[in-house]
């Protein structure tokens, strides 16, 4: 299952806040009322002119 944000699913939201310095942002994905269909691997991708980074987590 691939979720691309923004999504039509109102149970899924993202939150963003500033990090410890001006060049850092912290963000996270929030899934309310977790259901079996939400199981899978979620990957956050961040990219800019300096490169790209991906981090994944699994919901069982």
N, C-alpha and C positions, 0 to 999 in steps of 0.2 A: 504494500500500500504506500503510495506517495502522497504526502500532503505538501502542497505549495501554498505558502502564506502570502497574501491573505486567502482565506478559505471561506466557503459558505457555511461551514460547521461552526455554529456559535458556541460550542463547548471548547473550542481551541482558540487560544489567544497568545500573543507574544508580548513581552514586557521588555523595555529597554531603559537603562539608566546610565549615567556617566560613570566612568571608572575612576581609578586612583589618580589619573592625570588627564590632561586635555586630549590625548590621542588614544584613549581607551574607552570602549563602550562595553557594558555588560548587558546581555540579553538572555532571555529564557523563554521556553515554550511551556504553556500551561494548558493541561487537558482536564476539564472538569467532568465529574461523573464518569470516571474511567470505565470502559466497557471492553469485553473480550475482542471486539473488532479493532480496538486501538493497539493490540499487541503488534510488535514489530520493532524495527530499527529506525530511529529518527536521527537524521544527520543535519547539523547546522553548518552552513558554508558561508565563510566570510572572505571577501576578496577586495583588493584594491590594486593600485599601480605597483605596489611592492610585492605582491604575491597573493597566495590563496591558502586558507587553512580550513580543515574539516574536522569536526568532532562528532562522534556518534554515541548514542546510548540505546539500550534495548529495553523495551517494556514487555514483561512476561505476564 
